[in-house]
């Protein structure tokens, strides 16, 4: 109960989202040598992944973690009060490399979005692939092993 309350407060402070946690699926699951993740369901039956680490994470790192955990991301929640956070920072990084040049379209920023600092991270999950969630394990052959079986797929409605 205390963990849920602390997590809700951290999410509200960092991301400005009012999330009511219904059930924590996994807590403090190792996803790298420096980061842990908590997977939880909200009262609206949405599945979220909260990743926090000791050192800074980039959006590219978070995407790789989500993919290797066997999850499909629907949305990466930006920090509170900055709905265009990923594009703003990506444009800044683009201008550092190409001064005097303006990004013309979204494809110019694809690589630079992966370099955006994003820690802690909050990800809305749309699907658990094959009903299996993996965790980081440095002793395993692929560095990932099965942590829990959990079936979830979000069905979009209008």
C-alpha positions in Angstrom: 0.0 0.0 0.0 2.8 2.4 0.9 4.6 1.6 -2.4 1.5 2.4 -4.4 1.0 5.7 -2.7 4.7 6.7 -3.1 4.6 5.7 -6.8 1.3 7.7 -7.4 2.9 10.8 -5.7 6.1 10.5 -7.7 4.2 10.2 -11.0 2.0 13.2 -10.1 5.0 15.3 -9.2 7.1 14.4 -12.3 4.5 13.8 -15.0 1.4 15.7 -13.7 -0.8 12.6 -14.3 -3.5 11.6 -11.8 -3.1 7.9 -11.8 -4.9 5.6 -9.4 -3.1 2.3 -9.1 -5.3 -0.7 -8.9 -2.7 -3.4 -8.9 1.1 -3.6 -9.1 2.1 -6.5 -11.4 5.8 -6.3 -10.7 7.7 -4.0 -8.4 11.4 -3.1 -8.6 12.1 -5.4 -11.5 15.7 -5.1 -12.7 15.8 -3.9 -16.4 19.5 -3.0 -16.6 22.5 -2.7 -14.3 21.4 0.7 -13.3 17.6 0.8 -13.6 14.5 -0.8 -12.1 10.9 -0.9 -13.4 7.5 -1.2 -11.8 4.6 -2.4 -14.0 1.1 -1.6 -12.8 -2.6 -1.5 -13.8 -4.7 1.6 -13.1 -8.3 1.7 -12.1 -9.1 2.5 -15.8 -7.4 -0.8 -16.7 -4.4 0.9 -18.4 -1.0 -0.8 -18.1 1.9 1.5 -17.2 5.6 0.9 -16.8 7.6 3.2 -14.5 11.4 3.1 -15.0 13.8 4.8 -12.6 17.5 4.5 -12.4 20.6 5.7 -10.6 22.1 7.4 -13.6 20.5 9.2 -16.5 18.5 7.3 -19.1 17.8 8.4 -22.7 14.6 7.8 -24.6 16.5 5.3 -26.8 17.5 3.4 -23.7 13.9 3.3 -22.5 12.6 2.1 -25.9 15.2 -0.7 -25.9 14.2 -1.7 -22.3 10.5 -1.8 -23.2 11.1 -3.9 -26.3 13.4 -6.3 -24.5 10.9 -6.7 -21.6 8.5 -8.1 -24.2 6.2 -5.1 -24.1 4.7 -2.8 -26.8 4.7 0.9 -26.0 1.7 3.0 -27.0 2.9 6.4 -25.6 5.9 7.8 -23.7 4.6 10.3 -21.2 6.5 13.6 -21.3 7.4 15.5 -18.1 4.8 17.7 -16.4 4.0 20.9 -18.3 6.0 20.1 -21.4 3.8 18.2 -23.9 6.4 18.6 -26.7 9.4 17.8 -24.6 10.8 15.1 -26.9 10.6 17.3 -30.0 12.0 20.4 -28.2 15.1 18.6 -27.0 15.5 16.7 -30.3 15.5 20.1 -32.2 18.1 21.5 -29.8 20.3 18.5 -30.3 19.8 18.7 -34.1 20.8 22.4 -34.1 24.0 21.6 -32.0 25.1 19.2 -34.8 23.8 21.4 -37.7 24.0 25.0 -36.7 22.0 27.3 -38.9 19.8 24.5 -40.2 16.2 24.0 -39.2 14.7 20.5 -39.2 12.3 20.3 -42.1 10.2 17.3 -41.1 9.8 14.6 -38.5 12.3 12.3 -40.2 15.1 14.7 -39.5 14.5 14.3 -35.8 14.1 10.5 -35.5 17.7 9.9 -34.4 17.9 12.9 -32.1 14.7 11.9 -30.2 16.6 8.8 -29.0 19.2 11.1 -27.4 16.6 13.0 -25.2 17.2 12.5 -21.4 14.2 10.6 -20.0 14.6 9.5 -16.4 12.5 8.5 -14.6 10.3 7.3 -17.5 6.5 6.6 -17.6 5.3 4.5 -20.5 1.7 3.5 -21.4 1.8 -0.1 -22.6 -0.5 -1.3 -25.3 0.4 -5.0 -25.3 2.4 -7.7 -23.6 3.9 -9.8 -26.4 3.3 -13.5 -26.0 2.0 -13.0 -22.5 5.6 -13.0 -21.0 7.4 -10.2 -19.2 11.2 -10.4 -19.0 13.7 -9.0 -16.6 17.4 -8.2 -16.9 19.7 -11.0 -15.7 23.5 -10.6 -16.3 23.9 -14.4 -15.8 21.5 -15.4 -18.5 22.7 -16.2 -22.0 20.8 -13.3 -23.6 20.9 -11.1 -20.5 17.1 -11.4 -20.2 15.0 -14.1 -18.5 11.3 -14.7 -17.9 10.1 -12.8 -14.8 6.3 -13.3 -15.0 3.5 -14.4 -17.3 0.8 -11.8 -17.7 -1.6 -11.4 -20.6 -2.7 -7.9 -21.6 -3.8 -6.2 -24.8 -5.4 -2.8 -25.0 -8.3 -2.6 -27.4 -8.9 0.9 -28.7 -12.5 2.1 -28.7 -13.9 5.3 -30.1 
